Amino acid sequence: MEDDKYKELKEAIKQVRELNIEQLLRLTNMVDDIINSNNTDEKYISFVFDHLLSISFVDFNLLKEVYIKLVNYVRLFNKELADAYWNFFIEDFELDEEIKVLDKK
Amino acid sequence: MLSEAVKHYGEGIIKEYSKRITEDLGKGYTQSRLRYFRRFYDVFSKCPTLSDKLSFSHYCEIIWNNDFNKINYYIQITVNHNLSVKQLRQRIRSNEYERLDEKTRNKLINKDRKSVIDFVKNCIIIKNININRSF
């Protein structure tokens, strides 16, 4: 019974993951555009951060890579915004101590 | 599915599922993430006022309230002012909803027409401005 429920959940997650992979690709392009055009519009950057945080059940390492790329770019001109969104990421994904230490380096 | 599993096996099942999914599908399936989804389903099956203008991360900020009027208030201001998650969190932390007076809160709940005065704590300032203008 428990195993059936788990299998059902795993299948549902796989379906959501397929949909979210496309969304992550779109957001990856948006992050690249922001960086390449030196966009510093806080509203737009927050919009992209918010949607990256909303993505669930995708390759976590890929998501983290894109997210960190944007955080590092934003840190160049708006440290407060970069720090706030980095903290949201840590909270949302319960990142372990190792990553928190890496962030401080 | 998660809600049903929790009803059958208790909260501990989330921890177990998180562990198993992480083993099967990789990182990113934390307990908190699964709890967000469960709570999201529980809240919006009872309070179906979702807006597609909010991202899931916006909803994660507000779904832990048990007061549906409060949830609806934060949905409404996020849509109206196009708030980011950061801005929404600041408003929640400043207890914006709690600081509204009862009359304004009731207007919001009943969707009555609101005026600027409803959202200004000290109305004397506005009244004085009006008096000065009339001179």
gemmi code that builds the backbone of each chain (N, CA, C; Angstrom):
import gemmi

chains = {
    "A": [
        ("MET", (0.847, -1.213, 0.000), (0.000, 0.000, 0.000), (0.877, 1.256, 0.000)),
        ("GLU", (1.839, 1.302, 0.946), (2.729, 2.452, 1.030), (3.575, 2.569, -0.228)),
        ("ASP", (4.032, 1.411, -0.716), (4.842, 1.388, -1.928), (4.065, 1.868, -3.148)),
        ("ASP", (2.759, 1.511, -3.212), (1.922, 1.975, -4.318), (1.820, 3.493, -4.315)),
        ("LYS", (1.606, 4.035, -3.125), (1.491, 5.493, -3.000), (2.800, 6.162, -3.413)),
        ("TYR", (3.906, 5.547, -3.001), (5.213, 6.109, -3.347), (5.418, 6.091, -4.860)),
        ("LYS", (5.058, 4.970, -5.490), (5.218, 4.857, -6.947), (4.379, 5.908, -7.675)),
        ("GLU", (3.157, 6.103, -7.159), (2.243, 7.090, -7.745), (2.854, 8.499, -7.634)),
        ("LEU", (3.391, 8.780, -6.459), (4.007, 10.085, -6.222), (5.212, 10.286, -7.131)),
        ("LYS", (6.025, 9.252, -7.254), (7.237, 9.338, -8.081), (6.872, 9.602, -9.548)),
        ("GLU", (5.801, 8.958, -10.008), (5.356, 9.169, -11.389), (4.887, 10.609, -11.591)),
        ("ALA", (4.124, 11.116, -10.619), (3.622, 12.495, -10.701), (4.798, 13.475, -10.738)),
        ("ILE", (5.785, 13.212, -9.905), (6.969, 14.086, -9.854), (7.706, 14.059, -11.193)),
        ("LYS", (7.794, 12.894, -11.796), (8.476, 12.775, -13.095), (7.771, 13.616, -14.161)),
        ("GLN", (6.413, 13.598, -14.105), (5.648, 14.389, -15.078), (5.873, 15.888, -14.883)),
        ("VAL", (5.852, 16.302, -13.609), (6.083, 17.726, -13.309), (7.492, 18.105, -13.748)),
        ("ARG", (8.426, 17.187, -13.546), (9.817, 17.452, -13.899), (9.968, 17.722, -15.396)),
        ("GLU", (9.257, 16.964, -16.214), (9.318, 17.177, -17.663), (8.900, 18.604, -18.028)),
        ("LEU", (7.794, 19.032, -17.409), (7.285, 20.380, -17.691), (8.268, 21.447, -17.210)),
        ("ASN", (8.848, 21.189, -16.047), (9.726, 22.198, -15.455), (11.089, 22.295, -16.139)),
        ("ILE", (11.500, 21.227, -16.829), (12.783, 21.283, -17.550), (12.723, 22.386, -18.620)),
        ("GLU", (11.572, 22.448, -19.325), (11.393, 23.484, -20.350), (11.439, 24.878, -19.732)),
        ("GLN", (10.762, 24.997, -18.588), (10.727, 26.281, -17.879), (12.144, 26.688, -17.446)),
        ("LEU", (12.922, 25.723, -16.979), (14.296, 26.012, -16.543), (15.146, 26.472, -17.732)),
        ("LEU", (14.930, 25.876, -18.886), (15.689, 26.288, -20.067), (15.363, 27.726, -20.458)),
        ("ARG", (14.060, 28.053, -20.376), (13.635, 29.427, -20.686), (14.296, 30.415, -19.719)),
        ("LEU", (14.285, 30.050, -18.424), (14.862, 30.936, -17.414), (16.387, 31.035, -17.555)),
        ("THR", (17.008, 29.944, -17.996), (18.467, 29.976, -18.222), (18.786, 31.002, -19.316)),
        ("ASN", (17.979, 30.999, -20.361), (18.180, 31.986, -21.440), (17.969, 33.407, -20.939)),
        ("MET", (16.969, 33.570, -20.072), (16.701, 34.907, -19.519), (17.884, 35.387, -18.675)),
        ("VAL", (18.470, 34.468, -17.897), (19.633, 34.828, -17.061), (20.796, 35.238, -17.965)),
        ("ASP", (21.022, 34.479, -19.021), (22.106, 34.814, -19.953), (21.877, 36.185, -20.587)),
        ("ASP", (20.624, 36.452, -20.961), (20.295, 37.752, -21.562), (20.549, 38.894, -20.579)),
        ("ILE", (20.169, 38.678, -19.331), (20.376, 39.710, -18.300), (21.863, 40.047, -18.203)),
        ("ILE", (22.676, 38.997, -18.142), (24.122, 39.187, -17.973), (24.738, 39.813, -19.237)),
        ("ASN", (24.366, 39.281, -20.383), (24.959, 39.787, -21.627), (24.581, 41.230, -21.937)),
        ("SER", (23.391, 41.628, -21.493), (22.975, 43.010, -21.786), (23.215, 43.938, -20.589)),
        ("ASN", (23.920, 43.436, -19.584), (24.192, 44.226, -18.364), (22.920, 44.822, -17.764)),
        ("ASN", (21.882, 44.043, -17.778), (20.596, 44.506, -17.252), (20.669, 44.623, -15.725)),
        ("THR", (20.287, 45.769, -15.187), (20.326, 45.947, -13.728), (18.932, 46.255, -13.164)),
        ("ASP", (17.914, 45.971, -13.947), (16.536, 46.245, -13.533), (16.128, 45.280, -12.395)),
        ("GLU", (16.032, 45.839, -11.196), (15.765, 45.015, -10.005), (14.447, 44.251, -10.113)),
        ("LYS", (13.434, 44.927, -10.681), (12.109, 44.301, -10.798), (12.183, 43.049, -11.690)),
        ("TYR", (12.849, 43.206, -12.818), (12.947, 42.090, -13.765), (13.812, 40.960, -13.198)),
        ("ILE", (14.915, 41.343, -12.568), (15.811, 40.331, -11.993), (15.088, 39.573, -10.868)),
        ("SER", (14.320, 40.294, -10.056), (13.550, 39.635, -8.985), (12.534, 38.662, -9.570)),
        ("PHE", (11.933, 39.072, -10.682), (10.963, 38.202, -11.363), (11.632, 36.875, -11.760)),
        ("VAL", (12.832, 36.969, -12.311), (13.547, 35.756, -12.729), (13.934, 34.915, -11.510)),
        ("PHE", (14.433, 35.583, -10.457), (14.761, 34.857, -9.219), (13.518, 34.129, -8.678)),
        ("ASP", (12.402, 34.843, -8.624), (11.163, 34.261, -8.076), (10.750, 33.004, -8.843)),
        ("HIS", (10.910, 33.068, -10.155), (10.512, 31.912, -10.956), (11.527, 30.770, -10.861)),
        ("LEU", (12.794, 31.113, -10.679), (13.792, 30.048, -10.470), (13.505, 29.332, -9.150)),
        ("LEU", (13.138, 30.113, -8.131), (12.820, 29.510, -6.831), (11.576, 28.618, -6.906)),
        ("SER", (10.716, 28.915, -7.882), (9.463, 28.170, -7.995), (9.633, 26.826, -8.694)),
        ("ILE", (10.758, 26.677, -9.367), (10.962, 25.436, -10.122), (11.278, 24.293, -9.170)),
        ("SER", (10.519, 23.253, -9.319), (10.752, 22.089, -8.466), (10.963, 20.866, -9.331)),
        ("PHE", (11.597, 19.888, -8.730), (11.738, 18.568, -9.342), (12.512, 18.575, -10.663)),
        ("VAL", (13.501, 19.447, -10.778), (14.379, 19.373, -11.958), (15.773, 19.021, -11.470)),
        ("ASP", (16.709, 18.869, -12.389), (18.087, 18.569, -12.023), (18.586, 19.701, -11.097)),
        ("PHE", (18.753, 19.346, -9.840), (19.066, 20.363, -8.844), (20.391, 21.075, -9.147)),
        ("ASN", (21.373, 20.318, -9.618), (22.686, 20.926, -9.885), (22.611, 21.972, -10.996)),
        ("LEU", (21.767, 21.684, -11.997), (21.600, 22.638, -13.092), (20.901, 23.903, -12.586)),
        ("LEU", (19.857, 23.698, -11.799), (19.131, 24.832, -11.225), (20.068, 25.681, -10.360)),
        ("LYS", (20.842, 25.010, -9.538), (21.772, 25.711, -8.640), (22.810, 26.504, -9.441)),
        ("GLU", (23.271, 25.904, -10.508), (24.285, 26.551, -11.356), (23.737, 27.864, -11.947)),
        ("VAL", (22.517, 27.803, -12.480), (21.899, 28.991, -13.083), (21.640, 30.049, -12.007)),
        ("TYR", (21.144, 29.583, -10.872), (20.807, 30.497, -9.779), (22.062, 31.232, -9.281)),
        ("ILE", (23.139, 30.456, -9.064), (24.387, 31.051, -8.567), (24.963, 32.037, -9.590)),
        ("LYS", (24.793, 31.713, -10.855), (25.273, 32.596, -11.924), (24.599, 33.977, -11.800)),
        ("LEU", (23.291, 33.941, -11.581), (22.552, 35.199, -11.449), (22.917, 35.912, -10.141)),
        ("VAL", (23.030, 35.149, -9.056), (23.405, 35.758, -7.764), (24.760, 36.460, -7.893)),
        ("ASN", (25.732, 35.785, -8.493), (27.077, 36.369, -8.631), (27.064, 37.627, -9.498)),
        ("TYR", (26.234, 37.605, -10.539), (26.135, 38.791, -11.397), (25.510, 39.954, -10.619)),
        ("VAL", (24.417, 39.682, -9.917), (23.696, 40.744, -9.187), (24.575, 41.316, -8.066)),
        ("ARG", (25.398, 40.445, -7.471), (26.260, 40.884, -6.371), (27.211, 42.016, -6.816)),
        ("LEU", (27.489, 42.109, -8.091), (28.396, 43.142, -8.597), (27.827, 44.556, -8.440)),
        ("PHE", (26.497, 44.677, -8.424), (25.921, 46.031, -8.339), (24.830, 46.166, -7.276)),
        ("ASN", (24.340, 45.043, -6.733), (23.295, 45.135, -5.711), (23.480, 43.974, -4.721)),
        ("LYS", (24.382, 44.176, -3.764), (24.744, 43.112, -2.827), (23.544, 42.702, -1.968)),
        ("GLU", (22.733, 43.693, -1.615), (21.582, 43.423, -0.727), (20.591, 42.455, -1.406)),
        ("LEU", (20.318, 42.721, -2.682), (19.392, 41.859, -3.433), (19.991, 40.455, -3.613)),
        ("ALA", (21.285, 40.411, -3.947), (21.948, 39.116, -4.156), (21.935, 38.294, -2.860)),
        ("ASP", (22.268, 38.940, -1.754), (22.301, 38.226, -0.465), (20.903, 37.732, -0.073)),
        ("ALA", (19.906, 38.590, -0.281), (18.529, 38.213, 0.083), (18.098, 36.983, -0.697)),
        ("TYR", (18.337, 36.988, -2.013), (17.900, 35.841, -2.819), (18.759, 34.601, -2.599)),
        ("TRP", (20.019, 34.807, -2.228), (20.845, 33.630, -1.904), (20.311, 32.979, -0.626)),
        ("ASN", (19.933, 33.814, 0.344), (19.365, 33.261, 1.580), (18.042, 32.532, 1.327)),
        ("PHE", (17.220, 33.066, 0.412), (15.952, 32.395, 0.076), (16.247, 30.997, -0.487)),
        ("PHE", (17.296, 30.927, -1.317), (17.650, 29.655, -1.960), (18.088, 28.639, -0.905)),
        ("ILE", (18.929, 29.110, 0.016), (19.405, 28.222, 1.088), (18.222, 27.717, 1.915)),
        ("GLU", (17.329, 28.638, 2.268), (16.159, 28.258, 3.077), (15.252, 27.288, 2.322)),
        ("ASP", (14.976, 27.603, 1.068), (14.018, 26.800, 0.302), (14.508, 25.389, 0.020)),
        ("PHE", (15.801, 25.275, -0.207), (16.308, 23.957, -0.586), (17.128, 23.290, 0.512)),
        ("GLU", (17.057, 23.875, 1.720), (17.751, 23.294, 2.877), (19.179, 22.913, 2.527)),
        ("LEU", (19.914, 23.849, 1.966), (21.280, 23.520, 1.569), (22.129, 23.215, 2.794)),
        ("ASP", (23.047, 22.305, 2.608), (23.848, 21.888, 3.761), (24.950, 22.896, 4.080)),
        ("GLU", (25.563, 22.687, 5.217), (26.573, 23.607, 5.729), (27.722, 23.805, 4.743)),
        ("GLU", (28.066, 22.735, 4.036), (29.191, 22.795, 3.091), (28.981, 23.919, 2.063)),
        ("ILE", (27.743, 24.010, 1.544), (27.452, 25.027, 0.536), (27.468, 26.423, 1.149)),
        ("LYS", (26.948, 26.526, 2.377), (26.943, 27.834, 3.042), (28.386, 28.324, 3.229)),
        ("VAL", (29.293, 27.393, 3.579), (30.701, 27.760, 3.770), (31.306, 28.178, 2.436)),
        ("LEU", (30.990, 27.425, 1.378), (31.504, 27.761, 0.044), (31.086, 29.161, -0.376)),
        ("ASP", (29.841, 29.506, -0.030), (29.302, 30.810, -0.388), (30.089, 31.947, 0.253)),
        ("LYS", (30.563, 31.721, 1.469), (31.274, 32.779, 2.183), (32.687, 33.003, 1.645)),
        ("LYS", (33.229, 32.005, 0.923), (34.618, 32.115, 0.426), (34.720, 33.114, -0.717)),
    ],
    "B": [
        ("MET", (-1.968, 13.383, -3.107), (-1.266, 12.138, -2.838), (-0.483, 12.208, -1.527)),
        ("LEU", (0.251, 13.326, -1.375), (1.043, 13.487, -0.146), (0.132, 13.613, 1.075)),
        ("SER", (-0.936, 14.400, 0.912), (-1.865, 14.602, 2.030), (-2.469, 13.279, 2.468)),
        ("GLU", (-2.834, 12.491, 1.470), (-3.420, 11.177, 1.743), (-2.414, 10.282, 2.488)),
        ("ALA", (-1.174, 10.298, 2.011), (-0.131, 9.481, 2.638), (0.105, 9.917, 4.081)),
        ("VAL", (0.089, 11.236, 4.302), (0.305, 11.746, 5.671), (-0.847, 11.315, 6.573)),
        ("LYS", (-2.080, 11.343, 6.025), (-3.241, 10.920, 6.815), (-3.091, 9.455, 7.242)),
        ("HIS", (-2.555, 8.642, 6.329), (-2.400, 7.215, 6.626), (-1.204, 6.917, 7.525)),
        ("TYR", (-0.085, 7.535, 7.230), (1.154, 7.123, 7.914), (1.764, 8.185, 8.820)),
        ("GLY", (1.152, 9.360, 8.890), (1.685, 10.418, 9.753), (2.758, 11.250, 9.068)),
        ("GLU", (3.165, 12.331, 9.750), (4.117, 13.293, 9.183), (5.460, 12.668, 8.785)),
        ("GLY", (5.833, 11.592, 9.488), (7.128, 10.962, 9.239), (7.287, 10.463, 7.808)),
        ("ILE", (6.159, 10.256, 7.131), (6.204, 9.721, 5.768), (6.877, 10.725, 4.813)),
        ("ILE", (6.735, 12.013, 5.121), (7.348, 13.043, 4.260), (8.874, 12.877, 4.268)),
        ("LYS", (9.406, 12.653, 5.463), (10.845, 12.486, 5.604), (11.300, 11.256, 4.799)),
        ("GLU", (10.526, 10.191, 4.927), (10.886, 8.958, 4.223), (10.798, 9.127, 2.704)),
        ("TYR", (9.701, 9.780, 2.248), (9.543, 10.004, 0.811), (10.672, 10.886, 0.277)),
        ("SER", (10.992, 11.920, 1.045), (12.055, 12.829, 0.620), (13.351, 12.050, 0.405)),
        ("LYS", (13.648, 11.167, 1.359), (14.878, 10.362, 1.289), (14.854, 9.426, 0.064)),
        ("ARG", (13.695, 8.772, -0.114), (13.595, 7.801, -1.216), (13.640, 8.476, -2.589)),
        ("ILE", (12.930, 9.613, -2.699), (12.917, 10.312, -4.005), (14.317, 10.841, -4.312)),
        ("THR", (14.999, 11.352, -3.278), (16.365, 11.852, -3.485), (17.269, 10.721, -3.965)),
        ("GLU", (17.097, 9.544, -3.373), (17.903, 8.385, -3.811), (17.577, 7.989, -5.249)),
        ("ASP", (16.289, 8.068, -5.595), (15.855, 7.617, -6.930), (16.058, 8.661, -8.031)),
        ("LEU", (15.802, 9.934, -7.689), (15.805, 10.962, -8.741), (16.874, 12.040, -8.581)),
        ("GLY", (17.566, 12.061, -7.462), (18.620, 13.064, -7.262), (18.235, 14.133, -6.256)),
        ("LYS", (19.136, 15.120, -6.104), (18.942, 16.161, -5.087), (17.802, 17.129, -5.412)),
        ("GLY", (17.286, 17.813, -4.415), (16.277, 18.847, -4.652), (14.898, 18.477, -4.132)),
        ("TYR", (14.765, 17.285, -3.581), (13.449, 16.844, -3.092), (13.452, 16.851, -1.567)),
        ("THR", (13.681, 18.024, -1.032), (13.820, 18.141, 0.422), (12.472, 17.991, 1.113)),
        ("GLN", (12.539, 17.731, 2.409), (11.303, 17.613, 3.204), (10.488, 18.905, 3.125)),
        ("SER", (11.205, 20.041, 3.222), (10.462, 21.312, 3.224), (9.761, 21.523, 1.892)),
        ("ARG", (10.414, 21.127, 0.806), (9.806, 21.281, -0.518), (8.520, 20.440, -0.601)),
        ("LEU", (8.597, 19.214, -0.134), (7.411, 18.343, -0.160), (6.318, 18.897, 0.751)),
        ("ARG", (6.734, 19.453, 1.894), (5.733, 20.035, 2.812), (5.046, 21.235, 2.183)),
        ("TYR", (5.820, 22.052, 1.424), (5.221, 23.201, 0.713), (4.114, 22.722, -0.222)),
        ("PHE", (4.406, 21.657, -0.978), (3.423, 21.157, -1.940), (2.175, 20.629, -1.244)),
        ("ARG", (2.406, 19.944, -0.165), (1.272, 19.393, 0.574), (0.406, 20.513, 1.122)),
        ("ARG", (1.066, 21.508, 1.728), (0.348, 22.635, 2.330), (-0.393, 23.433, 1.238)),
        ("PHE", (0.283, 23.619, 0.111), (-0.313, 24.346, -1.011), (-1.627, 23.674, -1.437)),
        ("TYR", (-1.576, 22.359, -1.550), (-2.775, 21.613, -1.930), (-3.858, 21.759, -0.861)),
        ("ASP", (-3.469, 21.598, 0.405), (-4.442, 21.682, 1.506), (-5.128, 23.042, 1.553)),
        ("VAL", (-4.311, 24.097, 1.425), (-4.868, 25.462, 1.531), (-5.791, 25.765, 0.362)),
        ("PHE", (-5.331, 25.491, -0.851), (-6.117, 25.941, -1.993), (-7.246, 24.991, -2.393)),
        ("SER", (-7.319, 23.867, -1.703), (-8.530, 23.062, -1.909), (-9.662, 23.632, -1.049)),
        ("LYS", (-9.272, 24.391, 0.000), (-10.280, 25.024, 0.864), (-10.498, 26.483, 0.484)),
        ("CYS", (-9.504, 27.104, -0.087), (-9.543, 28.546, -0.361), (-9.122, 28.770, -1.816)),
        ("PRO", (-10.005, 28.503, -2.763), (-9.582, 28.457, -4.159), (-9.472, 29.826, -4.848)),
        ("THR", (-8.625, 30.691, -4.318), (-8.489, 32.010, -4.935), (-7.090, 32.187, -5.510)),
        ("LEU", (-6.649, 31.219, -6.263), (-5.314, 31.278, -6.856), (-5.226, 32.335, -7.950)),
        ("SER", (-4.059, 32.927, -8.073), (-3.845, 33.840, -9.186), (-2.635, 33.345, -9.965)),
        ("ASP", (-2.764, 33.325, -11.290), (-1.607, 32.858, -12.079), (-0.533, 33.938, -12.166)),
        ("LYS", (-0.811, 35.095, -11.571), (0.201, 36.161, -11.589), (1.242, 35.960, -10.492)),
        ("LEU", (0.975, 35.039, -9.586), (1.930, 34.749, -8.515), (2.700, 33.476, -8.848)),
        ("SER", (3.975, 33.485, -8.481), (4.755, 32.264, -8.700), (4.584, 31.355, -7.483)),
        ("PHE", (5.043, 30.111, -7.639), (4.921, 29.182, -6.518), (5.687, 29.699, -5.301)),
        ("SER", (6.830, 30.357, -5.555), (7.616, 30.877, -4.424), (6.851, 31.980, -3.676)),
        ("HIS", (5.977, 32.726, -4.373), (5.119, 33.703, -3.677), (4.178, 32.948, -2.725)),
        ("TYR", (3.569, 31.896, -3.271), (2.610, 31.148, -2.448), (3.270, 30.511, -1.230)),
        ("CYS", (4.544, 30.110, -1.409), (5.251, 29.500, -0.271), (5.350, 30.470, 0.912)),
        ("GLU", (5.337, 31.764, 0.615), (5.430, 32.772, 1.684), (4.129, 32.894, 2.479)),
        ("ILE", (3.007, 32.620, 1.833), (1.718, 32.919, 2.479), (0.890, 31.708, 2.903)),
        ("ILE", (1.256, 30.536, 2.435), (0.382, 29.384, 2.706), (0.416, 28.887, 4.145)),
        ("TRP", (1.352, 29.374, 4.937), (1.437, 28.876, 6.311), (0.472, 29.574, 7.251)),
        ("ASN", (-0.235, 30.573, 6.744), (-1.264, 31.224, 7.549), (-2.508, 30.353, 7.585)),
        ("ASN", (-3.213, 30.422, 8.704), (-4.467, 29.673, 8.771), (-5.668, 30.564, 8.464)),
        ("ASP", (-5.412, 31.862, 8.405), (-6.488, 32.828, 8.151), (-6.595, 33.066, 6.632)),
        ("PHE", (-7.685, 32.582, 6.024), (-7.836, 32.703, 4.575), (-7.989, 34.161, 4.120)),
        ("ASN", (-8.540, 34.997, 5.001), (-8.659, 36.414, 4.640), (-7.270, 37.038, 4.496)),
        ("LYS", (-6.393, 36.605, 5.394), (-5.016, 37.109, 5.356), (-4.315, 36.620, 4.074)),
        ("ILE", (-4.514, 35.357, 3.748), (-3.923, 34.800, 2.525), (-4.429, 35.586, 1.313)),
        ("ASN", (-5.737, 35.799, 1.281), (-6.321, 36.529, 0.153), (-5.820, 37.963, 0.073)),
        ("TYR", (-5.614, 38.579, 1.238), (-5.104, 39.953, 1.265), (-3.722, 40.010, 0.604)),
        ("TYR", (-2.829, 39.072, 1.012), (-1.473, 39.100, 0.458), (-1.449, 38.722, -1.031)),
        ("ILE", (-2.372, 37.868, -1.443), (-2.465, 37.560, -2.881), (-2.850, 38.833, -3.642)),
        ("GLN", (-3.858, 39.507, -3.087), (-4.378, 40.715, -3.729), (-3.312, 41.812, -3.850)),
        ("ILE", (-2.582, 42.070, -2.746), (-1.574, 43.155, -2.835), (-0.397, 42.748, -3.735)),
        ("THR", (-0.099, 41.462, -3.776), (1.005, 41.020, -4.645), (0.631, 41.244, -6.112)),
        ("VAL", (-0.616, 40.920, -6.439), (-1.077, 41.118, -7.820), (-1.151, 42.620, -8.135)),
        ("ASN", (-1.784, 43.380, -7.236), (-1.986, 44.810, -7.493), (-0.687, 45.606, -7.607)),
        ("HIS", (0.287, 45.245, -6.778), (1.546, 46.013, -6.767), (2.699, 45.275, -7.443)),
        ("ASN", (2.379, 44.141, -8.048), (3.404, 43.364, -8.748), (4.632, 43.134, -7.856)),
        ("LEU", (4.383, 42.622, -6.651), (5.455, 42.464, -5.661), (6.338, 41.263, -5.967)),
        ("SER", (7.618, 41.424, -5.696), (8.529, 40.275, -5.782), (8.399, 39.485, -4.482)),
        ("VAL", (9.006, 38.307, -4.432), (8.959, 37.506, -3.209), (9.607, 38.286, -2.059)),
        ("LYS", (10.690, 38.981, -2.376), (11.416, 39.756, -1.357), (10.507, 40.851, -0.772)),
        ("GLN", (9.815, 41.555, -1.658), (8.916, 42.624, -1.197), (7.731, 42.073, -0.415)),
        ("LEU", (7.208, 40.942, -0.887), (6.073, 40.315, -0.195), (6.492, 39.891, 1.211)),
        ("ARG", (7.670, 39.288, 1.304), (8.159, 38.831, 2.605), (8.311, 40.013, 3.568)),
        ("GLN", (8.810, 41.137, 3.059), (8.961, 42.321, 3.911), (7.609, 42.773, 4.452)),
        ("ARG", (6.597, 42.753, 3.592), (5.252, 43.186, 4.011), (4.659, 42.229, 5.043)),
        ("ILE", (4.909, 40.942, 4.850), (4.394, 39.965, 5.823), (5.096, 40.155, 7.158)),
        ("ARG", (6.429, 40.337, 7.096), (7.190, 40.503, 8.339), (6.831, 41.781, 9.078)),
        ("SER", (6.362, 42.782, 8.336), (5.982, 44.032, 9.015), (4.536, 43.941, 9.534)),
        ("ASN", (3.927, 42.752, 9.422), (2.556, 42.527, 9.889), (1.560, 43.511, 9.273)),
        ("GLU", (1.723, 43.721, 7.991), (0.872, 44.698, 7.315), (-0.624, 44.400, 7.493)),
        ("TYR", (-0.981, 43.158, 7.354), (-2.401, 42.791, 7.480), (-2.914, 43.060, 8.889)),
        ("GLU", (-2.110, 42.678, 9.889), (-2.525, 42.865, 11.289), (-2.663, 44.345, 11.631)),
        ("ARG", (-1.881, 45.188, 10.955), (-1.915, 46.619, 11.269), (-3.100, 47.355, 10.641)),
        ("LEU", (-3.832, 46.665, 9.772), (-5.021, 47.307, 9.190), (-6.098, 47.404, 10.272)),
        ("ASP", (-6.865, 48.489, 10.273), (-7.934, 48.524, 11.275), (-9.088, 47.614, 10.830)),
        ("GLU", (-9.940, 47.293, 11.785), (-10.981, 46.301, 11.531), (-11.908, 46.684, 10.368)),
        ("LYS", (-12.206, 48.001, 10.312), (-13.132, 48.485, 9.273), (-12.553, 48.201, 7.869)),
        ("THR", (-11.261, 48.514, 7.706), (-10.604, 48.298, 6.409), (-10.541, 46.810, 6.089)),
        ("ARG", (-10.217, 46.033, 7.133), (-10.132, 44.591, 6.948), (-11.477, 44.035, 6.462)),
        ("ASN", (-12.550, 44.503, 7.097), (-13.878, 44.043, 6.686), (-14.212, 44.455, 5.261)),
        ("LYS", (-13.753, 45.662, 4.893), (-13.985, 46.122, 3.525), (-13.274, 45.204, 2.542)),
        ("LEU", (-12.063, 44.808, 2.909), (-11.292, 43.927, 2.030), (-11.956, 42.557, 1.910)),
        ("ILE", (-12.409, 42.058, 3.048), (-13.043, 40.738, 3.046), (-14.326, 40.768, 2.218)),
        ("ASN", (-15.100, 41.851, 2.408), (-16.373, 41.954, 1.686), (-16.235, 42.559, 0.295)),
        ("LYS", (-14.966, 42.837, -0.070), (-14.630, 43.430, -1.375), (-15.375, 44.747, -1.624)),
        ("ASP", (-15.526, 45.537, -0.547), (-16.132, 46.862, -0.700), (-15.102, 47.805, -1.300)),
        ("ARG", (-15.607, 48.962, -1.742), (-14.689, 49.932, -2.322), (-13.804, 50.538, -1.228)),
        ("LYS", (-12.469, 50.578, -1.512), (-11.545, 51.120, -0.531), (-11.083, 52.510, -0.951)),
        ("SER", (-10.701, 53.326, 0.062), (-10.129, 54.633, -0.256), (-8.738, 54.717, 0.355)),
        ("VAL", (-7.977, 55.736, -0.031), (-6.601, 55.888, 0.459), (-6.591, 55.942, 1.982)),
        ("ILE", (-7.580, 56.627, 2.542), (-7.660, 56.809, 4.002), (-7.634, 55.459, 4.725)),
        ("ASP", (-8.197, 54.437, 4.105), (-8.232, 53.119, 4.741), (-6.839, 52.587, 5.039)),
        ("PHE", (-5.865, 52.992, 4.222), (-4.525, 52.426, 4.371), (-3.554, 53.377, 5.073)),
        ("VAL", (-4.053, 54.530, 5.508), (-3.198, 55.490, 6.208), (-3.581, 55.472, 7.670)),
        ("LYS", (-2.595, 55.155, 8.510), (-2.868, 55.029, 9.942), (-3.355, 56.343, 10.551)),
        ("ASN", (-2.578, 57.432, 10.317), (-2.942, 58.701, 10.927), (-3.623, 59.605, 9.903)),
        ("CYS", (-4.924, 59.608, 9.931), (-5.689, 60.355, 8.930), (-5.632, 61.859, 9.149)),
        ("ILE", (-5.201, 62.283, 10.334), (-5.154, 63.720, 10.644), (-4.291, 64.451, 9.610)),
        ("ILE", (-3.199, 63.826, 9.208), (-2.286, 64.444, 8.236), (-3.050, 64.772, 6.953)),
        ("ILE", (-3.770, 63.821, 6.444), (-4.512, 64.040, 5.197), (-5.605, 65.093, 5.391)),
        ("LYS", (-6.285, 65.012, 6.534), (-7.349, 65.984, 6.790), (-6.777, 67.400, 6.835)),
        ("ASN", (-5.590, 67.556, 7.475), (-4.954, 68.872, 7.565), (-4.581, 69.406, 6.193)),
        ("ILE", (-4.082, 68.501, 5.345), (-3.711, 68.918, 3.983), (-4.943, 69.480, 3.283)),
        ("ASN", (-6.056, 68.823, 3.451), (-7.298, 69.293, 2.833), (-7.712, 70.657, 3.363)),
        ("ILE", (-7.557, 70.856, 4.681), (-7.932, 72.141, 5.294), (-7.063, 73.248, 4.719)),
        ("ASN", (-5.732, 73.015, 4.676), (-4.821, 74.027, 4.151), (-5.169, 74.418, 2.719)),
        ("ARG", (-5.508, 73.399, 1.934), (-5.838, 73.657, 0.524), (-7.071, 74.551, 0.406)),
        ("SER", (-8.016, 74.340, 1.314), (-9.244, 75.124, 1.216), (-8.991, 76.610, 1.539)),
        ("PHE", (-7.877, 76.899, 2.292), (-7.545, 78.308, 2.536), (-6.823, 78.840, 1.329)),
    ],
}
model = gemmi.Model(1)
for chain_id, residues in chains.items():
    chain = gemmi.Chain(chain_id)
    for i, (resn, *xyz) in enumerate(residues, 1):
        res = gemmi.Residue()
        res.name, res.seqid = resn, gemmi.SeqId(i, " ")
        for name, pos in zip(("N", "CA", "C"), xyz):
            atom = gemmi.Atom()
            atom.name, atom.element = name, gemmi.Element(name[0])
            atom.pos, atom.b_iso = gemmi.Position(*pos), 0.0
            res.add_atom(atom)
        chain.add_residue(res)
    model.add_chain(chain)
structure = gemmi.Structure()
structure.add_model(model)
structure.setup_entities()
